[in-house]
Amino acid sequence: MSSQEIEVSIIRSLAKIIIPIGLIAIGLAGWNYFNSSEPKMKRKPPKKQASVVQTISIQPGNFQSSIRAMGIVMPDREIILKSKVSGEVVSISSKFVEGAVIQKGEMLLKLDDSDYKIDVQKAQSALDKALSALALEKGSQLIAKEELKLINEVSKDKIKATDLALRKPQLVQAKATVDNARADLEKALLSMSRTNVIIPFNALILEKHVNSGSLVTAQGSLATLVDVDAYKIEAQVPPDRLASLIINETKGSKAIIHSGFSNHTWQGKVVRTTGKMTSKSRMAGVIILVHDPLGLKNLRKIKNKKKSLQLLLDDHVDVQIFGETLENVFPIPRSILRDGNTLWIYNSGVLEVKKVSLVWKEDKIVYIRSGINAGDKVITSDIPIAINGMALQLAPGDNS
């Protein structure tokens, strides 16, 4: 190979190396140029967005506390009326039917009194005989006194006026016989009067045990009666609420009874506790007395009271019991009380979280004793992430 050919070969090899390096250098220079001349964007810090909230303004006041509970209507007085004498039922009152109301003193039924009339006649005869014997004995006693006086006048030996000589024991015996006969007569009359079975109080006939023609024995059941002058309601309340109630036979806490079958209400009062707690719910039992539960203040006008609403036995009712008066407390909806007994307060555009002290809770309202001030704007709307001091703004139209 000639020297000229060797030179050409070397030039070609150098070209293969130099040209790629040159192209790379040109590319880097171009990239640096364009990168240095690219416009740069400056990021601005994001603006704070204030959460929009709704509020209510609160003021303190005096409020009547109340407890809501469920109760069962029960008789305050229920008896099984029994016969004091035996006999056949010969007549029966037209009102003697289950569910009827009978006034105190009315006759429920009458038993056959023939045997008792005979007993009265016998007792009367025995009394007359005893009275006659007493009169004869009184006469004999006077004679004995006169005889003793005459004997002492004609006789030198004086005879003492002893009880036996004056027939005092015989007189005592005659008087005792009269008393015994009079007692027998009174007993016979009493037994005869008991053949007329009288209602002892204004009563609802719950059960009827006999009919006309039934043979009744002494202490035999005639009917089950319930006193309609008052019913009682046994309700269950939390034990810690008992202290707020007045439990008294005459001045007990007022209670309003609502029945599910009508819009009518009845008024009662808390008269006593049951003295025990329920085994499952651990609630305390209270007794509420309701006077005139059938709306029959005058049973003589019962025919005009057919449409009056009546409290029914064994009915499950809602009871609202009014307790003590809460003074200078703040009422707020229970729904805006936050976790840990806190409230969210709107304070000059920022959120303030306040811990509050509760004094009473009801189904929809809670009462706050301390922790907030009059005029505070309590936030009612929800905030996804509530942070103390975060920015807030009031919703349009919120003038609280």
C-alpha positions as CSV (number, residue, x, y, z in Angstrom):
1,M,0.0,0.0,0.0
2,S,1.3,3.4,-1.0
3,S,1.8,6.2,1.5
4,Q,-1.0,8.1,-0.2
5,E,-3.5,5.4,0.5
6,I,-2.3,5.1,4.1
7,E,-3.1,8.8,4.7
8,V,-6.6,8.5,3.2
9,S,-7.3,5.6,5.6
10,I,-6.1,7.6,8.6
11,I,-8.3,10.6,7.7
12,R,-11.3,8.4,7.3
13,S,-10.8,6.8,10.8
14,L,-10.4,10.2,12.4
15,A,-13.5,11.5,10.7
16,K,-15.5,8.6,12.2
17,I,-14.4,9.7,15.6
18,I,-14.5,13.5,15.3
19,I,-17.9,13.9,13.6
20,P,-20.0,12.0,16.3
21,I,-18.1,14.0,19.0
22,G,-18.9,17.2,17.3
23,L,-22.5,16.4,16.9
24,I,-22.8,15.6,20.6
25,A,-21.1,18.9,21.5
26,I,-23.4,20.8,19.2
27,G,-26.4,19.1,20.9
28,L,-25.2,19.9,24.4
29,A,-24.6,23.5,23.4
30,G,-28.1,23.8,22.0
31,W,-29.7,22.2,25.1
32,N,-27.9,24.6,27.3
33,Y,-29.0,27.5,25.2
34,F,-32.7,26.6,25.2
35,N,-32.6,25.6,28.9
36,S,-31.1,29.0,29.9
37,S,-33.6,30.9,27.9
38,E,-36.8,29.0,29.1
39,P,-39.3,31.3,31.1
40,K,-39.5,30.3,34.8
41,M,-43.0,30.3,36.6
42,K,-43.1,31.5,40.2
43,R,-45.5,29.6,42.6
44,K,-47.6,31.7,44.9
45,P,-48.6,30.3,48.4
46,P,-52.2,29.2,48.4
47,K,-54.8,31.5,50.0
48,K,-56.5,30.3,53.1
49,Q,-60.2,29.3,52.5
50,A,-62.5,30.1,55.5
51,S,-65.2,27.5,56.2
52,V,-68.7,28.8,55.9
53,V,-70.8,28.0,59.1
54,Q,-74.2,28.7,60.5
55,T,-74.7,29.7,64.2
56,I,-77.3,30.3,66.8
57,S,-77.0,32.8,69.6
58,I,-77.7,31.4,73.1
59,Q,-79.0,33.1,76.2
60,P,-79.5,31.7,79.8
61,G,-82.9,31.2,81.4
62,N,-84.9,29.1,83.8
63,F,-86.4,25.9,82.5
64,Q,-88.5,23.1,83.8
65,S,-86.7,19.8,83.6
66,S,-88.6,16.7,82.6
67,I,-88.1,13.0,82.2
68,R,-89.8,10.8,79.6
69,A,-90.5,7.2,80.4
70,M,-92.8,4.3,79.5
71,G,-95.4,3.0,81.9
72,I,-98.2,0.5,82.4
73,V,-101.7,1.4,83.6
74,M,-102.6,-0.6,86.7
75,P,-105.4,-0.6,89.3
76,D,-104.6,1.4,92.4
77,R,-107.1,-0.7,94.4
78,E,-108.4,-4.1,93.2
79,I,-110.4,-6.5,95.3
80,I,-112.2,-9.8,94.9
81,L,-115.7,-9.1,96.4
82,K,-116.8,-12.1,98.6
83,S,-120.1,-12.9,100.2
84,K,-120.1,-12.8,104.0
85,V,-123.1,-15.2,104.2
86,S,-124.4,-18.1,102.2
87,G,-127.5,-18.3,100.1
88,E,-129.0,-18.4,96.6
89,V,-128.7,-15.4,94.3
90,V,-132.3,-14.3,93.9
91,S,-131.8,-11.0,92.1
92,I,-129.0,-9.2,90.4
93,S,-128.3,-5.6,89.2
94,S,-128.7,-4.8,85.5
95,K,-125.3,-3.1,85.8
96,F,-123.6,-6.3,87.0
97,V,-121.8,-7.0,83.7
98,E,-118.1,-7.0,83.0
99,G,-116.8,-3.5,82.1
100,A,-119.7,-1.7,83.8
101,V,-119.1,1.0,86.3
102,I,-121.2,1.0,89.5
103,Q,-121.4,3.8,92.1
104,K,-120.5,3.3,95.7
105,G,-123.5,2.2,97.8
106,E,-125.5,0.6,95.0
107,M,-126.7,-3.0,95.4
108,L,-124.9,-5.5,93.2
109,L,-127.1,-8.6,94.0
110,K,-129.4,-10.0,96.6
111,L,-129.3,-13.4,98.3
112,D,-132.3,-15.4,99.6
113,D,-132.9,-14.1,103.1
114,S,-135.7,-16.5,104.3
115,D,-133.5,-18.4,106.7
116,Y,-132.1,-15.2,108.1
117,K,-135.6,-13.7,108.7
118,I,-136.4,-16.8,110.8
119,D,-133.2,-16.4,112.8
120,V,-134.1,-12.7,113.4
121,Q,-137.5,-13.8,114.7
122,K,-136.0,-16.4,117.0
123,A,-133.5,-13.9,118.3
124,Q,-136.2,-11.3,118.9
125,S,-138.3,-13.9,120.8
126,A,-135.3,-14.8,123.0
127,L,-134.7,-11.1,123.7
128,D,-138.3,-10.6,124.7
129,K,-138.2,-13.6,127.0
130,A,-134.9,-12.3,128.6
131,L,-136.4,-8.9,129.1
132,S,-139.4,-10.4,130.8
133,A,-137.2,-12.5,133.1
134,L,-135.2,-9.4,133.9
135,A,-138.4,-7.5,134.9
136,L,-139.5,-10.4,137.1
137,E,-136.1,-10.5,138.7
138,K,-136.2,-6.8,139.4
139,G,-139.6,-7.3,141.1
140,S,-138.2,-10.2,143.1
141,Q,-135.3,-8.1,144.3
142,L,-137.7,-5.4,145.6
143,I,-139.7,-8.0,147.4
144,A,-136.5,-9.4,148.9
145,K,-135.6,-6.0,150.2
146,E,-139.0,-5.5,151.8
147,E,-139.0,-8.9,153.4
148,L,-135.5,-8.3,154.9
149,K,-136.7,-5.0,156.3
150,L,-139.8,-6.6,158.0
151,I,-137.8,-9.4,159.4
152,N,-135.3,-7.0,161.0
153,E,-138.1,-5.0,162.5
154,V,-139.8,-7.9,164.3
155,S,-136.7,-9.9,165.1
156,K,-134.1,-9.2,167.8
157,D,-131.4,-10.8,165.7
158,K,-130.5,-8.6,162.8
159,I,-130.0,-10.2,159.4
160,K,-127.3,-8.7,157.2
161,A,-128.2,-7.4,153.8
162,T,-126.0,-9.7,151.8
163,D,-125.9,-9.9,148.0
164,L,-127.5,-13.3,148.1
165,A,-130.3,-12.1,150.5
166,L,-131.0,-9.2,148.1
167,R,-130.9,-11.5,145.0
168,K,-128.1,-9.5,143.4
169,P,-126.5,-12.5,141.6
170,Q,-129.9,-13.4,140.1
171,L,-130.3,-9.9,138.8
172,V,-126.8,-9.9,137.2
173,Q,-127.6,-13.2,135.6
174,A,-130.9,-11.8,134.2
175,K,-129.2,-8.8,132.8
176,A,-126.5,-11.0,131.2
177,T,-129.2,-13.1,129.6
178,V,-130.7,-9.9,128.1
179,D,-127.4,-8.7,126.8
180,N,-126.7,-12.1,125.2
181,A,-130.1,-12.2,123.6
182,R,-129.7,-8.6,122.3
183,A,-126.3,-9.6,120.7
184,D,-127.9,-12.6,119.1
185,L,-130.6,-10.4,117.6
186,E,-128.0,-7.9,116.3
187,K,-126.0,-10.7,114.7
188,A,-129.1,-12.1,113.1
189,L,-130.1,-8.7,111.7
190,L,-126.5,-8.2,110.5
191,S,-126.5,-11.5,108.7
192,M,-129.8,-10.7,107.1
193,S,-128.5,-7.3,105.9
194,R,-125.5,-9.0,104.3
195,T,-127.8,-10.8,101.9
196,N,-127.9,-7.5,100.1
197,V,-124.4,-7.2,98.5
198,I,-123.4,-3.5,98.3
199,I,-120.6,-2.0,96.3
200,P,-117.9,-0.6,98.7
201,F,-116.5,2.1,96.3
202,N,-117.0,3.5,92.8
203,A,-116.0,0.4,90.9
204,L,-115.3,-1.1,87.5
205,I,-116.5,-4.7,87.3
206,L,-113.5,-6.5,85.9
207,E,-114.8,-10.0,86.3
208,K,-118.2,-11.5,87.2
209,H,-118.2,-14.8,89.1
210,V,-121.9,-15.5,89.8
211,N,-125.3,-15.2,88.1
212,S,-128.9,-15.2,89.2
213,G,-129.7,-18.6,90.7
214,S,-126.1,-19.3,91.8
215,L,-125.6,-20.8,95.2
216,V,-123.1,-18.8,97.2
217,T,-121.2,-19.9,100.2
218,A,-119.8,-17.7,102.9
219,Q,-116.5,-16.3,101.6
220,G,-117.5,-17.3,98.1
221,S,-116.2,-15.0,95.3
222,L,-118.8,-12.7,93.6
223,A,-116.9,-10.3,91.4
224,T,-113.5,-8.7,90.8
225,L,-113.7,-4.9,91.3
226,V,-111.4,-2.0,90.5
227,D,-111.6,1.4,92.1
228,V,-112.2,3.9,89.4
229,D,-111.5,7.0,91.5
230,A,-107.8,6.5,90.8
231,Y,-105.5,4.3,88.7
232,K,-101.7,4.0,89.1
233,I,-99.0,3.9,86.5
234,E,-95.7,2.2,87.1
235,A,-93.0,3.9,85.1
236,Q,-89.2,3.2,84.9
237,V,-86.8,6.1,85.2
238,P,-83.0,6.4,85.5
239,P,-82.0,6.1,89.2
240,D,-79.9,9.3,89.0
241,R,-83.0,11.3,88.1
242,L,-84.9,10.4,91.3
243,A,-83.3,13.2,93.2
244,S,-84.9,15.8,90.9
245,L,-88.4,14.5,91.5
246,I,-90.8,15.3,94.3
247,I,-92.1,12.0,95.6
248,N,-95.1,12.7,97.9
249,E,-98.6,11.4,98.3
250,T,-100.1,14.9,98.1
251,K,-97.5,17.2,96.5
252,G,-95.7,14.8,94.1
253,S,-94.1,15.9,90.9
254,K,-96.6,16.5,88.1
255,A,-96.8,13.9,85.3
256,I,-98.5,14.0,81.9
257,I,-99.7,10.7,80.5
258,H,-100.1,10.1,76.7
259,S,-101.9,7.1,75.4
260,G,-101.1,5.6,72.0
261,F,-104.7,5.0,71.0
262,S,-105.8,8.7,71.3
263,N,-104.4,12.2,71.4
264,H,-106.0,12.7,74.9
265,T,-103.8,13.2,77.9
266,W,-104.2,12.7,81.6
267,Q,-102.5,14.4,84.5
268,G,-101.1,12.5,87.5
269,K,-98.5,12.9,90.2
270,V,-95.5,10.9,91.5
271,V,-96.7,9.5,94.9
272,R,-94.1,6.8,95.7
273,T,-91.4,4.5,94.3
274,T,-91.6,0.8,93.9
275,G,-88.6,0.3,96.1
276,K,-86.7,-1.7,93.6
277,M,-84.8,-1.6,90.3
278,T,-85.5,-3.7,87.2
279,S,-83.1,-6.6,86.8
280,K,-82.2,-6.1,83.2
281,S,-82.4,-2.3,82.4
282,R,-81.4,-1.3,86.0
283,M,-84.1,1.4,86.1
284,A,-85.9,2.6,89.1
285,G,-89.7,2.2,89.4
286,V,-92.0,5.1,90.3
287,I,-95.7,5.1,90.9
288,I,-97.8,7.8,89.3
289,L,-101.4,8.3,90.6
290,V,-104.0,9.4,88.2
291,H,-107.3,10.6,89.7
292,D,-110.6,10.1,87.8
293,P,-109.0,8.1,85.0
294,L,-112.4,7.4,83.3
295,G,-113.5,11.0,83.3
296,L,-116.4,10.2,85.6
297,K,-116.3,12.8,88.3
298,N,-120.0,12.3,88.9
299,L,-121.0,8.7,88.3
300,R,-124.7,9.6,88.3
301,K,-124.1,11.3,85.0
302,I,-122.5,8.2,83.4
303,K,-125.1,8.0,80.7
304,N,-124.0,11.4,79.4
305,K,-120.3,10.3,79.5
306,K,-120.3,7.5,77.0
307,K,-118.0,9.3,74.6
308,S,-115.5,10.5,77.3
309,L,-112.0,9.1,76.8
310,Q,-111.0,6.6,79.3
311,L,-107.6,5.4,80.5
312,L,-107.5,1.7,79.9
313,L,-106.0,-0.8,82.3
314,D,-102.8,-2.6,81.1
315,D,-102.3,0.1,78.5
316,H,-98.7,1.0,77.7
317,V,-98.4,4.8,77.9
318,D,-95.8,7.5,77.5
319,V,-95.2,9.5,80.6
320,Q,-93.6,12.9,80.9
321,I,-92.6,13.7,84.5
322,F,-91.7,17.3,85.4
323,G,-88.8,17.7,87.8
324,E,-87.0,20.6,89.4
325,T,-86.6,24.0,87.8
326,L,-83.2,24.6,86.3
327,E,-82.1,28.2,86.9
328,N,-79.7,30.2,84.8
329,V,-78.8,27.5,82.3
330,F,-78.3,27.4,78.6
331,P,-80.6,25.2,76.5
332,I,-79.1,23.9,73.2
333,P,-80.1,21.2,70.7
334,R,-78.5,17.9,71.6
335,S,-77.4,17.5,68.0
336,I,-74.8,20.3,68.2
337,L,-73.1,19.0,71.3
338,R,-69.7,17.7,70.1
339,D,-67.5,14.9,71.4
340,G,-66.2,15.3,74.9
341,N,-69.0,17.7,75.9
342,T,-67.6,20.5,73.8
343,L,-69.2,23.2,71.6
344,W,-67.9,25.0,68.5
345,I,-68.0,28.7,69.0
346,Y,-67.7,31.4,66.2
347,N,-65.4,34.0,67.7
348,S,-64.5,37.0,65.4
349,G,-63.9,34.8,62.3
350,V,-62.2,31.9,64.0
351,L,-63.2,28.6,65.6
352,E,-63.1,28.3,69.4
353,V,-63.7,24.9,71.0
354,K,-65.2,25.2,74.5
355,K,-65.6,22.5,77.1
356,V,-69.0,22.8,78.8
357,S,-70.6,21.4,82.0
358,L,-74.0,19.7,81.5
359,V,-76.6,19.9,84.2
360,W,-79.5,18.0,82.5
361,K,-80.1,15.9,79.3
362,E,-83.3,15.3,77.5
363,D,-84.1,13.5,74.2
364,K,-83.5,16.6,72.0
365,I,-82.2,19.3,74.4
366,V,-79.3,19.5,76.8
367,Y,-78.9,22.2,79.5
368,I,-75.5,23.7,80.2
369,R,-74.5,25.2,83.5
370,S,-71.1,26.6,82.7
371,G,-68.4,26.8,80.0
372,I,-70.1,29.3,77.7
373,N,-71.3,32.9,77.9
374,A,-74.5,34.7,77.1
375,G,-74.5,35.8,73.4
376,D,-72.0,33.2,72.3
377,K,-72.5,32.1,68.7
378,V,-72.7,28.3,68.7
379,I,-72.0,26.7,65.4
380,T,-74.8,24.4,64.2
381,S,-73.3,23.2,60.9
382,D,-70.7,20.4,60.5
383,I,-67.0,21.1,59.8
384,P,-65.1,18.2,58.3
385,I,-61.9,18.9,60.2
386,A,-62.4,21.2,63.2
387,I,-59.2,22.8,64.4
388,N,-59.2,25.4,67.2
389,G,-58.3,28.8,65.7
390,M,-59.2,27.9,62.1
391,A,-60.7,30.6,59.9
392,L,-64.5,30.8,59.6
393,Q,-67.0,32.9,57.9
394,L,-70.8,33.2,58.6
395,A,-73.2,31.9,56.0
396,P,-75.2,34.6,54.1
397,G,-78.2,35.7,56.1
398,D,-76.8,34.5,59.5
399,N,-77.6,37.4,61.8
400,S,-77.4,35.4,65.1
